[in-house]
C-alpha cells in the first residue's frame, strides 16, 4: 500500500530545491539517482551545469495536495507484468498522467524555485528539466530512457509544466513495465527533478568506461555527434565511435569509426529540433587530443563514482573548449567477457600466491600503477611460446581492496597448453581454491601429448633466453634508477615527473615479461628436481629436494636476513651501538645522530642500506616506506637479535642437514647422481635468479615513491591535499590531470578522505580465501581429527618443536623469541630477518615457490604452508611440532 508521511509535509516543502552540495548531503533517497550522481560529480571537482534538485518530498506533497494516493494504490494493485499492455490498463495510465499534468503545483514551490534559480543566476535562462527517480541510476537498475527529460525550458510556467510531465512519466506503460520486470515496487520509485543550466553544445555524446557490447573492461567506448546529445542517446543517427585502450598507463586511442551523422539536435526558441547536417556528416566530431582529454575525464569518473570497479555510463557536452558532464550512471548489465569453453563455468578467484607478497588492502595509487601490469601476467608465458590468448581477459581483480587471481583462467590454460593440473598449481603457488571441471580428463598421450611436448620445448627455449637477458636487464634497471635518484626532486618541474613516471612504466612493461619468465623457470626446475627424486625415493622427493637446497644457493632475500643478523653481532661488539640499542629510551630514527661516524656498526649499517635500502616490508605497495627512507623495522630486528642469534651455528646446522641427504644421494648409481646434480644446479640457479629479479625490479619502485612524495608535498602547499601522504590515496590519472593542468584538483581531498575511510573499513575485515563469481568463500578450518594433525605443503625440510607465536605483521616481530615457531598468514621477503630467530615456520597460505619457502629452504628452517584456518586453530603459547618433510603440524 502506498503511504506518505504527512508529518514531513510542511517541513520538507521549505527545503524542496537543493543545490548540488545540499543534494549530496541528503542522499539518493531524496534527490534520486541522476541528481545524486550530479551532486557527487560536482563534489569531486567535475564540471557540471549550474543547478540543483527538486526533492522527492515535493512529489509526495504534490500527491497529497491533489488527492492522488488512492489512484496510485489502485494502479499498483491492478497492474501486473502480464496485463500491462492490455488496452484498458493503457487507458487507465493515460488518464492518470493527464490528471497529474492538470493538477496544480504548490504556490510555495513556485516561489521557492523563483528565489533559488535567481540565486543561481538561472532566472529567465533556458534550463534542462530531467527526471531523477529514487531507484534510478543505481547499481541494480538504470531506468535509462524510461523517464522523461525536457531541454531548453524557459520561464517558470514552462518549468512547472515540465516538472509535472516528469512526474507523469513514472506512469507510462514503459516505466511501469520496467518496474514490474525488475520487481521494483511502485512506491520505491519516487521522482525528484533535476533543473540545471542548458549548456550550449558544439558536440555531445555518451562514454562508457568499458565496452558494453562485449563486456571488455580494458577499453573506453565513446559515441559522439555534433550538437546536443539527444540524437545520440535516442539512437536517431549513426554517431562517431572512438575506442580507447586503457591497458597502458595513459589511455590510448586505438580505433576511430566515423558515423554518417545525417542529423543533429539543436536548440530552437522553445525546446529542441533535429536538423540535417550534410556538410558535417563526414567530419570527425572530436579531434584526437580532445578524445584523449575526454578519456582522462571519464576514467576519473570511473574511479570517483565507481571506485574503479563499477563501470560508468556518462553523458557529456563539449562547448568547443571544455567538457561538461550532464549525467553519470552505473553500467548495470555488462555481459561477461569470457572464452566460450568457460562460459558455463564459474569464475573462481583466489588470493593464492598474491597473498604471499601482497596481502594488504591496496593503496589507490599503487593499484592504479600496477593493475594493468598485473593483469598481463597470464599472457606472458603464452606470448613467449607464440600461443595467443584472447585479448582483454580479466585475470586479476580487487575484492574489498585486496588482489585476487582468476584461477579458472589460470587452470584452464595451464592444463590446455602444458597439461599442468590444478593440484600442481596449488603446490607451486598455494591457495585454497578447488579444481575446475575440465581437468577431469587429464591425459598426456596422443596429439595432446605431442602438443604439450612442443610447447614445453618452446618454453624451455624462452626461459633460457630470459636467463641470458637477465643480467643486462638488471643492470639497466639499476643504472636508470641510480641516475634518476641523483636528481634534486624539489627543483624538477612537473613535466619532468610525468616524463620519469612514464619512462619508469615503460621499463617495467618492457622487462616485466623477463621477470615473470624467470619466476616460471623456478617453478619448472624445482618441479623437475623433486619429480626426479620422487621416482628414486617414493613419497620423499620433495623433502629430499628441500634438504638439498639448504644453504646451497645465493638467495638475495636470504642474504638480506643473514647480513642483518651479522649486523646484530657487530652491534653486540661495538660499545657505541650496544649502548644505543640498550638505552631505555631507544628511538630507532635517532641512529644517525646518536652513533658516532667512527662506529663500526654505523658504517656497516650504511653499507647495508646502500645494498638493500630500496626494499621494505610489503614493498610491492608504493604506500609503504623503503628501508632507506625509514629503517625503524631493521633496527628493531637488530636490537632483538643482539646476543640471541649466532650465524655460525645456523651455517653448521645447514651443513649437517645438507651432508646427511648428500650421503644418501651418493649411494645411488652415477647416472642417477648426475641427473640429480644437474637438476639441483638448475633449481639453485633459477631460485637465485627469481629472488635477484625481484631485488632489481623493486629499484624503480623506490624512485616512483620518492617522486610521488614530492608531488604530494607540492599539492599540499597548493592546498589541494591536506597531507603529502594523501598522494597515495589518489589515482595516477588524477595526479596526471593536475600535473598536466587539465584539472585544478578541486574536490580531490574529499575523495581521498572517503578512500581512506573505506581502506580502514576493509582492513578490519578478514579477506575471503576464495571468491566464486562475486560471492566470498571462507574455507572452513581444517579437521585435525583424533591425531591432532594439520596438513599443508612441506616447503622446507626438517622437524622442529617450539612455542607458537602468531605474528600478523612483521612490525610485531618483537614478540618472536629465539626458538619460537613463527605462525603467520603469509610472508614476503620483508619478513625474512625474523626467520633466523624461528625454530620453524607455519603459514596459512603459500606454496613451494613462495618467497618465504625459498628463503626457509636456504636457511634450513622447517616450514609448512597452505594450512587453511591455521591462525584460528593455533594459539599463542601452544606447543607444536612442525614436520617440513611430511608437510604436517602436530598439536
C-alpha positions in Angstrom: 0.0 0.0 0.0 1.3 3.4 -1.0 1.6 5.7 2.1 3.0 9.2 2.5 4.4 10.8 5.7 2.2 13.8 6.4 4.4 14.9 9.3 7.2 15.9 7.0 4.9 17.7 4.6 5.4 21.3 5.6 9.0 20.9 6.8 10.3 19.4 3.6 8.4 21.8 1.3 10.5 24.7 2.5 13.7 22.8 1.6 12.3 21.4 -1.6 15.0 22.7 -4.0 18.6 21.9 -3.2 21.9 23.0 -4.8 24.4 20.3 -5.6 26.2 20.4 -2.3 22.9 20.2 -0.4 21.8 17.4 -2.6 24.8 15.3 -1.8 24.3 15.7 1.9 20.6 14.5 1.9 21.4 11.4 -0.3 20.0 9.5 -3.2 16.7 8.7 -1.5 15.7 12.4 -1.5 17.3 13.6 -4.8 17.2 10.4 -7.0 20.0 8.7 -8.8 20.6 11.3 -11.5 20.5 14.2 -9.0 22.8 12.5 -6.5 25.3 11.4 -9.1 25.5 15.0 -10.5 26.0 16.2 -6.9 28.8 13.7 -6.4 30.4 14.8 -9.6 30.3 18.4 -8.6 31.7 17.5 -5.1 34.7 15.7 -6.6 35.6 18.6 -8.9 34.0 17.7 -12.2 32.3 20.5 -14.1 28.5 20.1 -14.2 25.9 22.7 -15.2 24.7 25.1 -12.6 21.5 23.9 -11.0 20.0 21.6 -8.3 17.3 19.1 -7.5 13.6 19.5 -6.6 13.4 16.8 -3.9 11.3 13.6 -3.9 9.4 15.1 -0.9 7.9 17.7 -3.3 6.4 14.9 -5.3 5.0 13.3 -2.1 3.4 16.7 -1.2 2.1 17.1 -4.7 0.3 13.7 -4.4 -1.1 14.6 -1.1 -2.4 18.0 -2.1 -4.0 16.7 -5.2 -5.5 13.6 -3.6 -3.9 11.1 -5.9 -2.9 8.4 -3.4 -5.9 6.2 -3.9 -5.4 6.2 -7.7 -1.7 5.1 -7.2 -2.7 2.3 -4.8 -5.3 1.1 -7.3 -2.8 1.1 -10.2 -0.2 -0.7 -8.0 -2.6 -3.5 -7.2 -4.2 -3.7 -10.7 -1.2 -3.7 -13.0 0.9 -6.9 -13.4 3.6 -7.9 -15.8 1.0 -10.0 -17.6 -1.7 -7.3 -18.2 0.5 -4.2 -18.6 -0.1 -4.0 -22.4 -3.9 -4.5 -22.3 -5.9 -1.7 -23.7 -7.8 -1.0 -20.5 -4.6 -0.7 -18.5 -3.0 1.7 -21.0 -6.1 3.8 -20.9 -6.0 3.9 -17.1 -2.4 5.0 -17.2 -3.2 7.7 -19.8 -6.0 9.2 -17.7 -3.7 9.2 -14.6 -0.9 11.0 -16.5 -3.4 13.6 -17.7 -4.7 14.1 -14.1 -1.1 14.7 -12.9 -0.5 17.3 -15.6 -3.7 19.1 -14.9 -3.1 19.2 -11.1 -1.7 22.4 -9.7 1.8 22.8 -8.2 2.0 24.4 -4.7 2.5 28.2 -4.8 5.2 27.7 -2.2 7.2 25.6 -4.6 6.8 28.1 -7.4 8.0 30.9 -5.1 10.9 28.7 -3.9 12.0 27.9 -7.4 11.9 31.6 -8.4 14.1 32.5 -5.5 16.6 29.6 -5.9 17.0 29.9 -9.7 17.6 33.7 -9.2 20.3 32.9 -6.6 21.9 30.6 -9.2 21.7 33.3 -11.9 19.4 31.0 -13.9 16.3 33.1 -13.7 14.8 33.6 -17.2 17.6 31.5 -18.7 16.9 28.2 -20.6 17.3 25.1 -18.4 17.0 21.3 -18.7 14.3 19.7 -16.6 15.1 16.0 -16.0 13.6 13.1 -14.1 15.7 11.8 -11.2 13.8 8.9 -9.5 14.9 7.4 -6.2 15.7 3.9 -7.7 17.1 5.4 -10.9 20.7 5.1 -12.0 21.5 2.6 -9.2 23.8 -0.4 -9.4 20.7 -2.6 -9.7 18.6 -0.7 -12.2 19.3 2.2 -14.7 15.9 3.3 -15.9 17.9 4.7 -18.9 15.4 6.4 -21.3 12.4 5.4 -19.1 11.6 8.7 -17.5 11.2 12.0 -19.4 13.6 14.9 -19.7 12.9 18.3 -21.2 15.5 20.6 -22.8 15.6 24.3 -23.4 12.8 25.2 -21.0 12.4 28.9 -20.3 10.1 30.7 -17.9 8.5 29.5 -14.6 5.2 28.4 -16.2 7.0 26.0 -18.6 9.4 24.8 -15.9 6.4 23.8 -13.6 4.7 22.1 -16.6 7.9 20.1 -17.3 8.2 19.1 -13.6 4.6 17.6 -13.8 5.4 15.9 -17.1 8.5 14.3 -15.3 6.1 13.1 -12.6 3.7 11.8 -15.2 6.4 9.9 -17.0 6.5 7.5 -14.0 3.2 6.2 -15.2 3.8 5.4 -18.8 3.4 1.8 -20.0 7.2 1.7 -20.5 8.0 2.9 -17.0 5.5 0.6 -15.1 6.5 -2.3 -17.3 10.2 -1.8 -16.4 9.4 -1.7 -12.7 7.4 -4.9 -12.9 10.2 -6.6 -14.9 12.8 -5.5 -12.3 10.4 -6.4 -9.4 10.6 -2.9 -8.1 7.6 -1.7 -6.1 5.9 1.5 -7.3 6.5 3.2 -4.0 10.2 2.5 -4.3 10.4 4.9 -7.3 9.7 8.4 -6.1 10.7 11.1 -8.5 12.9 14.1 -7.7 13.6 16.5 -10.6 16.9 18.0 -11.8 16.8 21.5 -13.0 20.0 22.8 -14.5 21.6 25.2 -16.9 21.2 24.5 -20.6 24.7 24.2 -21.9 25.3 25.3 -25.5 26.9 22.3 -27.2 29.3 22.2 -30.1 29.2 18.4 -29.6 27.7 15.9 -27.2 27.8 12.2 -26.6 28.0 9.1 -24.4 31.1 7.4 -23.0 31.3 4.0 -21.3 34.3 3.1 -19.2 34.0 -0.4 -20.8 32.7 -2.0 -24.0 29.0 -2.5 -23.1 28.6 -4.8 -26.2 31.3 -7.4 -25.4 31.9 -6.8 -21.7 35.6 -6.0 -22.2 36.8 -3.8 -19.3 40.1 -2.7 -20.8 38.7 -0.1 -23.1 36.5 3.1 -23.2 33.8 3.4 -25.8 32.7 6.9 -27.0 29.8 7.8 -29.2 29.8 11.5 -30.4 27.7 13.8 -32.6 27.6 17.5 -33.3 25.0 19.5 -31.3 23.0 18.2 -28.4 23.2 14.6 -27.2 19.6 13.6 -27.8 20.3 12.4 -31.3 22.9 10.1 -30.0 21.1 9.0 -26.8 17.9 8.1 -28.6 19.7 6.3 -31.5 18.5 8.7 -34.2 21.8 8.8 -36.0 24.9 6.8 -36.5 27.5 8.7 -34.3 31.3 8.7 -34.5 32.7 5.9 -32.4 36.0 6.0 -30.7 37.6 3.1 -28.9 40.3 3.9 -26.3 42.6 1.3 -24.8 43.1 1.6 -21.1 45.7 -1.1 -20.6 48.6 1.3 -20.6 49.5 4.0 -18.0 47.7 6.6 -20.2 44.5 6.0 -22.3 45.3 5.5 -26.0 43.0 5.9 -29.0 43.1 2.6 -31.0 40.1 2.9 -33.3 38.0 5.6 -34.9 34.9 5.0 -36.9 33.2 8.0 -38.5 29.4 7.8 -38.4 27.1 9.1 -41.1 25.8 11.8 -38.8 23.0 12.9 -41.1 21.1 14.8 -38.4 21.9 16.7 -35.2 19.8 18.1 -32.4 19.9 21.9 -31.8 18.1 24.4 -29.7 15.2 26.4 -31.0 13.2 29.2 -29.4 11.4 26.6 -27.2 12.7 23.1 -26.8 14.9 21.4 -29.5 14.7 20.4 -33.1 16.5 18.0 -35.4 18.1 19.4 -38.5 20.0 17.8 -41.4 23.8 18.1 -41.4 25.1 17.2 -44.8 28.1 19.4 -44.5 29.2 17.8 -41.2 28.2 14.2 -42.0 31.8 13.2 -43.0 33.7 15.3 -40.5 35.1 13.9 -37.3 33.3 15.2 -34.2 36.3 15.3 -31.8 40.0 15.6 -32.6 42.5 13.2 -31.1 43.7 15.5 -28.3 40.0 16.1 -27.4 39.4 12.4 -27.3 42.4 11.9 -25.0 41.1 14.7 -22.7 37.7 13.1 -22.6 39.2 9.7 -21.9 41.1 11.0 -18.9 37.9 12.7 -17.7 35.7 9.6 -17.9 38.3 7.4 -16.2 38.4 9.9 -13.4 34.6 9.5 -13.1 35.1 5.7 -13.1 37.4 5.9 -10.1 35.5 8.6 -8.3 31.9 7.3 -8.6 32.6 3.7 -9.4 35.7 3.2 -7.2 37.5 1.6 -10.2 35.1 -1.4 -10.0 31.7 -0.2 -11.1 31.7 0.9 -14.7 30.0 4.1 -15.7 27.8 5.4 -18.5 28.5 9.1 -18.8 26.7 11.8 -20.9 28.8 14.9 -21.7 28.6 18.1 -23.6 31.6 19.7 -25.4 31.5 23.5 -25.7 34.4 23.7 -28.1 36.8 24.4 -25.2 35.8 22.1 -22.3 33.8 19.1 -21.5 30.8 19.4 -19.1 29.2 16.3 -17.6 25.4 16.2 -17.6 24.8 12.7 -16.3 26.6 9.6 -15.0 25.1 6.3 -14.0 26.4 2.8 -13.2 26.5 0.2 -16.0 24.1 -2.4 -14.7 24.0 -5.1 -17.3 27.6 -5.7 -18.6 27.9 -9.0 -20.4 30.6 -11.3 -19.1 33.6 -11.3 -21.4 34.8 -14.9 -21.3 36.0 -17.6 -23.7 33.3 -19.9 -25.0 34.8 -23.0 -23.3 34.4 -21.4 -19.9 31.0 -19.8 -20.4 29.2 -22.3 -18.2 31.8 -22.4 -15.5 32.1 -20.0 -12.6 34.9 -17.6 -12.3 36.9 -18.7 -9.2 39.1 -16.0 -7.7 41.9 -16.9 -5.3 44.4 -14.9 -3.3 46.8 -17.8 -3.7 50.4 -16.6 -4.4 49.4 -12.9 -4.3 48.6 -13.1 -0.6 52.2 -14.1 0.0 53.6 -10.8 -1.3 50.5 -8.5 -1.3 48.0 -9.5 1.4 47.2 -5.9 2.3 44.5 -3.6 1.1 45.9 -1.9 -2.0 46.5 1.8 -1.9 44.7 3.7 -4.7 47.9 4.9 -6.2 49.6 1.6 -6.2 46.7 -0.3 -7.8 46.4 2.4 -10.5 50.0 1.9 -11.5 50.0 -1.9 -11.0 46.6 -3.1 -12.2 47.3 -3.4 -15.9 50.8 -4.9 -15.5 49.4 -7.5 -13.1 46.6 -8.3 -15.4 49.1 -9.1 -18.2 50.7 -11.9 -16.1 48.6 -14.6 -17.6 49.7 -13.7 -21.1 53.4 -13.6 -20.6 54.2 -17.3 -20.5 52.0 -17.9 -23.5 53.3 -15.0 -25.5 56.8 -16.5 -25.0 55.8 -19.6 -26.9 53.7 -17.7 -29.5 50.4 -19.0 -28.1 47.8 -16.3 -28.5 45.2 -15.8 -25.7 42.1 -13.8 -26.4 42.8 -10.1 -25.8 41.2 -8.4 -22.8 40.6 -11.3 -20.4 40.3 -10.2 -16.8 43.0 -12.1 -14.8 43.1 -10.1 -11.6 40.6 -8.1 -9.6 40.1 -6.4 -6.3 37.7 -7.6 -3.6 37.4 -5.3 -0.6 40.7 -3.8 -1.7 42.7 -7.0 -1.9 44.0 -8.7 -5.1 42.6 -12.0 -6.4 43.6 -14.1 -9.4 41.2 -15.7 -11.8 42.2 -19.4 -11.2 39.5 -20.6 -13.6 41.5 -19.0 -16.4 44.8 -19.9 -14.9 43.9 -23.6 -14.5 42.3 -23.8 -17.9 45.2 -22.6 -20.0 47.8 -24.3 -17.8 46.1 -27.6 -18.5 45.2 -27.0 -22.1 48.7 -26.0 -23.2 51.1 -27.7 -20.7 48.8 -30.4 -19.1 49.5 -28.9 -15.7 46.9 -29.9 -13.1 45.2 -27.7 -10.6 47.0 -29.6 -7.8 50.4 -28.8 -9.3 49.5 -25.1 -9.5 48.3 -25.2 -5.8 51.6 -26.9 -4.7 53.7 -24.3 -6.5 51.7 -21.2 -5.6 49.4 -22.1 -2.8 45.8 -21.0 -2.3 42.7 -22.9 -1.2 40.8 -22.9 -4.5 39.2 -26.0 -5.8 39.9 -27.5 -9.3 37.5 -27.0 -12.2 35.6 -29.5 -14.3 37.6 -29.5 -17.5 40.6 -31.2 -15.7 38.8 -34.5 -15.1 40.1 -35.9 -18.4 43.7 -35.1 -17.8 46.0 -37.1 -20.2 49.4 -36.9 -21.7 49.2 -39.1 -24.8 48.3 -38.8 -28.5 48.1 -35.4 -30.2 47.6 -33.7 -26.8 50.9 -35.2 -25.5 52.8 -34.2 -28.6 51.5 -30.7 -28.5 52.4 -30.4 -24.8 55.9 -31.6 -25.6 56.3 -29.0 -28.4 55.1 -26.1 -26.2 57.4 -27.4 -23.4 60.4 -27.3 -25.7 59.5 -23.7 -26.8 59.1 -22.7 -23.2 62.5 -24.1 -22.2 64.0 -22.0 -25.1 62.1 -18.9 -23.9 63.3 -19.5 -20.3 66.9 -19.9 -21.4 66.7 -16.7 -23.4 65.3 -14.9 -20.4 68.1 -16.1 -18.2 70.6 -14.8 -20.7 68.9 -11.4 -20.9 68.5 -11.1 -17.1 72.0 -9.7 -16.3 71.6 -6.9 -18.9 68.1 -6.1 -17.6 69.2 -5.9 -14.0 72.0 -3.5 -15.0 69.5 -1.3 -16.9 67.1 -1.1 -14.0 69.9 -0.3 -11.6 71.6 2.3 -13.7 68.3 4.0 -14.7 67.2 4.2 -11.0 70.5 5.4 -9.7 70.7 8.1 -12.3 67.2 9.4 -11.6 67.6 9.3 -7.8 70.6 11.7 -8.0 68.2 14.4 -9.2 67.0 17.1 -6.8 63.3 16.5 -7.0 62.4 19.8 -5.3 63.9 21.6 -8.4 62.2 19.4 -11.0 59.3 20.9 -13.0 56.0 18.9 -13.0 56.6 17.8 -16.6 59.8 16.1 -15.6 57.9 14.0 -13.1 55.4 13.0 -15.8 58.3 12.0 -18.1 60.1 10.0 -15.4 57.0 8.1 -14.4 56.2 7.3 -18.0 59.8 6.1 -18.6 59.6 4.1 -15.4 56.4 2.4 -16.5 57.9 1.8 -20.0 60.9 0.0 -18.4 58.6 -2.1 -16.3 56.4 -3.1 -19.2 59.4 -3.9 -21.3 61.2 -6.0 -18.7 58.3 -7.4 -16.7 58.0 -10.4 -19.1 61.6 -11.4 -18.3 60.9 -11.2 -14.6 57.8 -13.4 -15.0 59.6 -15.9 -17.2 62.4 -16.2 -14.6 59.7 -16.9 -12.0 58.2 -19.6 -14.2 61.6 -21.1 -14.7 62.0 -21.5 -10.9 58.7 -23.4 -11.0 59.8 -25.7 -13.8 63.2 -26.6 -12.5 62.2 -27.2 -8.9 59.3 -29.4 -10.1 61.7 -31.4 -12.2 64.1 -31.8 -9.3 61.6 -33.3 -6.9 59.9 -35.4 -9.6 63.3 -37.0 -10.3 63.9 -37.6 -6.6 60.3 -38.9 -6.1 61.0 -41.7 -8.6 64.0 -42.7 -6.7 62.7 -42.1 -3.2 58.9 -42.6 -3.4 56.9 -40.1 -1.3 60.2 -38.4 -0.1 61.2 -36.5 -3.3 60.1 -33.1 -2.1 61.6 -33.4 1.4 64.9 -34.5 -0.1 64.8 -31.7 -2.7 64.2 -29.2 0.1 67.2 -30.6 2.1 69.5 -30.5 -0.9 68.8 -26.8 -1.3 69.6 -25.8 2.2 72.5 -23.3 2.2 73.2 -24.3 -1.4 72.3 -21.0 -3.3 73.0 -17.3 -3.2 69.4 -16.2 -2.4 69.3 -12.3 -2.4 66.3 -12.2 0.1 68.1 -14.7 2.3 71.3 -12.7 2.2 69.5 -9.6 3.5 68.4 -11.7 6.5 71.9 -13.1 7.0 73.5 -9.7 6.8 71.1 -8.2 9.2 71.9 -10.8 11.8 75.6 -10.3 11.2 74.9 -6.6 11.9 73.4 -7.6 15.3 76.7 -9.5 16.0 78.7 -6.3 15.0 76.4 -4.2 17.2 77.0 -6.5 20.2 80.8 -5.9 20.0 80.6 -2.2 19.2 80.3 -0.3 22.5 78.6 2.7 20.9 75.9 0.7 19.2 75.5 -1.6 22.1 74.8 1.5 24.3 72.4 2.9 21.7 70.3 -0.3 21.4 70.2 -1.0 25.2 69.1 2.5 26.1 65.7 2.5 27.8 64.6 5.4 25.6 65.7 3.7 22.4 64.5 5.6 19.3 65.5 3.9 16.1 65.2 7.1 14.0 68.0 8.7 16.0 70.7 6.3 14.8 72.4 8.9 12.7 72.6 11.4 15.5 73.4 9.1 18.4 76.0 6.9 16.7 79.4 8.5 16.0 80.8 8.3 12.5 83.7 6.1 13.6 81.2 3.5 14.9 81.9 0.2 13.0 78.2 -0.7 13.2 77.2 2.6 11.8 79.4 2.2 8.8 78.2 -1.4 8.2 74.6 -0.3 8.6 75.1 2.4 5.9 76.6 -0.3 3.6 73.5 -2.5 4.3 71.2 0.4 3.4 73.2 1.1 0.2 72.6 -2.6 -0.8 69.1 -3.3 0.5 67.7 0.2 1.3 65.3 0.2 -1.7 63.4 -2.7 -0.1 60.8 -2.7 2.6 58.0 -4.5 4.4 55.2 -5.3 1.9 57.3 -3.5 -0.6 55.0 -4.2 -3.6 52.7 -1.4 -2.4 54.2 2.1 -3.0 52.5 3.4 0.1 54.9 1.5 2.3 58.2 3.3 3.0 61.5 1.9 1.8 64.2 1.0 4.4 66.5 3.7 3.2 63.7 6.2 4.0 62.7 4.6 7.3 65.0 1.9 8.7 63.0 1.6 12.0 62.0 -2.1 11.3 65.6 -3.1 10.5 67.0 -1.5 13.7 64.3 -3.2 15.8 65.2 -6.6 14.3 68.9 -5.9 15.1 68.0 -4.9 18.6 66.1 -8.1 19.2 68.8 -10.3 17.7 71.7 -8.9 19.8 73.1 -11.8 21.8 70.4 -14.2 20.6 71.3 -15.4 17.1 74.5 -17.0 16.1 75.1 -17.2 12.3 77.9 -19.7 12.6 75.5 -22.1 14.4 72.9 -21.6 11.6 75.5 -22.4 9.0 76.7 -25.5 10.8 73.1 -26.7 11.1 72.7 -26.2 7.3 75.8 -28.1 6.6 74.7 -31.1 8.8 71.3 -31.2 7.1 72.9 -31.0 3.6 75.5 -33.5 4.4 73.1 -36.1 5.6 71.0 -36.0 2.5 74.0 -35.9 0.2 75.3 -39.1 1.8 72.1 -40.8 0.8 72.3 -39.4 -2.7 76.0 -40.6 -3.0 74.8 -44.2 -2.6 73.0 -44.0 -5.9 74.4 -45.2 -9.3 76.4 -42.4 -11.0 73.9 -41.8 -13.8 71.2 -41.0 -11.3 73.6 -38.8 -9.3 74.5 -36.9 -12.4 70.8 -36.3 -13.2 70.0 -35.1 -9.7 73.1 -32.9 -9.7 72.1 -31.3 -13.0 68.5 -30.5 -11.8 69.8 -29.4 -8.4 72.1 -26.9 -10.2 69.2 -25.7 -12.4 66.9 -25.3 -9.4 69.6 -23.5 -7.5 70.2 -21.1 -10.4 66.5 -20.5 -11.1 65.8 -19.7 -7.4 68.8 -17.3 -7.3 67.5 -15.6 -10.5 64.0 -15.4 -9.2 65.0 -13.6 -6.0 67.5 -11.5 -7.8 64.9 -10.4 -10.3 62.6 -9.1 -7.5 65.6 -7.3 -5.9 66.3 -5.4 -9.1 62.7 -4.9 -10.2 62.0 -3.1 -6.9 64.6 -0.4 -7.5 62.4 1.8 -9.8 59.6 1.4 -7.2 61.8 3.5 -4.7 62.2 6.1 -7.4 58.5 6.3 -8.0 57.7 6.6 -4.3 60.2 9.4 -3.9 58.7 11.3 -6.9 55.1 10.9 -5.6 56.2 12.0 -2.1 57.5 15.2 -3.7 54.3 15.6 -5.7 52.3 15.2 -2.5 54.3 17.9 -0.9 53.6 20.3 -3.8 49.9 19.5 -3.8 49.8 20.1 0.0 51.5 23.5 -0.5 48.8 24.4 -3.0 46.0 23.4 -0.6 44.8 20.6 -2.9 45.8 17.9 -0.3 46.0 18.2 3.5 49.0 15.9 3.9 51.6 14.8 1.5 51.0 11.2 2.4 47.5 11.6 0.9 49.0 11.3 -2.5 49.0 7.5 -2.1 45.2 7.6 -1.9 45.0 9.4 -5.3 44.7 7.6 -8.6 47.5 8.1 -11.1 45.2 9.7 -13.7 44.0 12.2 -11.1 47.6 13.2 -10.4 48.5 13.3 -14.1 45.5 15.5 -14.8 46.6 18.0 -12.1 50.3 18.0 -13.3 49.2 18.3 -16.9 47.0 21.3 -15.8 43.8 19.7 -17.1 42.3 19.9 -13.6 42.8 22.2 -10.6 42.4 19.3 -8.1 39.2 20.7 -6.6 37.3 18.0 -4.6 40.3 15.6 -4.6 40.8 15.8 -0.8 37.1 14.9 -0.2 37.6 11.8 -2.5 40.8 11.0 -0.6 39.1 11.2 2.8 36.4 8.7 1.6 39.0 6.3 0.2 41.0 6.4 3.5 37.8 5.6 5.4 36.9 2.8 3.1 40.5 1.4 3.4 40.2 1.4 7.2 36.9 -0.5 6.9 38.4 -3.0 4.5 41.5 -3.5 6.6 39.3 -4.5 9.6 37.7 -7.3 7.5 39.1 -10.8 7.1 39.9 -11.5 3.5 38.0 -14.5 2.0 40.2 -17.3 0.7 38.2 -17.7 -2.5 35.5 -15.7 -4.4 33.2 -17.6 -6.7 31.8 -15.0 -9.1 31.1 -12.2 -6.6 30.4 -14.4 -3.5 33.2 -14.7 -0.9 34.0 -18.1 0.4 35.8 -18.7 3.7 37.4 -22.1 3.7 36.5 -24.0 6.9 39.1 -24.7 9.4 40.9 -28.0 8.7 39.7 -31.0 10.7 42.7 -32.3 12.5 40.8 -35.3 13.9 41.8 -37.6 16.7 45.5 -37.4 15.8 45.7 -33.6 16.3 47.5 -33.2 12.9 47.2 -30.3 10.5 48.2 -31.0 6.9 49.7 -28.5 4.4 52.6 -28.3 2.0 56.1 -29.0 3.3 58.4 -26.5 1.6 61.5 -26.7 3.8 62.8 -29.9 5.2 63.3 -30.9 8.9 61.4 -31.3 12.1 61.3 -28.8 14.9 59.2 -28.2 18.1 58.5 -25.0 19.9 56.1 -22.5 21.2 53.6 -20.9 18.8 54.0 -17.2 18.2 51.3 -15.8 15.9 52.6 -12.8 14.1 50.2 -10.9 11.8 52.6 -8.3 10.6 56.5 -8.0 10.6 56.1 -5.0 12.9 55.0 -7.5 15.6 58.3 -9.3 15.3 59.4 -8.2 18.8 57.0 -10.9 20.1 59.1 -13.7 18.4 61.7 -15.1 20.7 64.6 -17.3 19.6 63.3 -20.9 19.2 59.6 -20.0 18.8 57.5 -21.3 15.9 56.6 -18.4 13.6 52.9 -18.7 12.6 51.8 -16.1 10.0 49.0 -15.5 7.5 51.7 -15.1 4.7 55.1 -13.6 4.3 57.1 -11.6 1.8 60.9 -11.0 1.7 60.5 -8.3 4.3 59.7 -11.0 6.9 62.9 -13.0 6.3 65.0 -11.3 9.0 62.6 -12.8 11.5 63.1 -16.3 10.1 66.5 -16.8 11.6 65.1 -16.5 15.1 62.4 -19.1 14.5 62.7 -22.8 15.0 60.1 -23.4 12.3 57.6 -21.6 10.1 53.9 -22.3 9.6 51.7 -20.3 7.2 48.0 -20.1 6.3 48.8 -19.7 2.6 51.8 -20.1 0.3 53.3 -22.7 -2.0 56.6 -24.3 -2.9 57.6 -21.2 -4.8 56.6 -18.6 -2.2 59.5 -16.3 -1.4 59.2 -17.5 2.2 59.5 -21.1 1.1 62.7 -20.4 -1.0 64.3 -18.5 2.0 63.2 -21.1 4.5 64.9 -23.8 2.4 68.0 -21.7 2.1 68.1 -21.2 5.9 67.3 -24.8 6.6 64.3 -23.9 8.8 61.4 -26.4 8.7 58.4 -24.9 7.0 54.8 -26.0 6.3 52.5 -23.7 4.4 48.9 -23.5 3.0 47.1 -24.7 6.0 43.6 -23.2 5.9 42.3 -21.8 9.2 45.6 -22.4 11.0 45.6 -18.9 12.6 42.3 -19.8 14.3 43.3 -23.3 15.3 46.7 -22.5 16.9 47.0 -20.2 19.9 49.9 -18.1 21.2 52.0 -20.1 23.7 50.8 -23.5 22.4 53.5 -26.1 21.9 53.6 -27.8 18.4 55.9 -30.0 16.3 56.4 -28.9 12.6 57.4 -31.6 10.2 58.6 -30.0 7.0 59.3 -33.4 5.4 55.7 -34.6 5.6 54.1 -31.2 5.4 52.3 -31.7 8.8 51.9 -29.8 12.1 51.4 -31.9 15.2 49.5 -30.3 18.1 
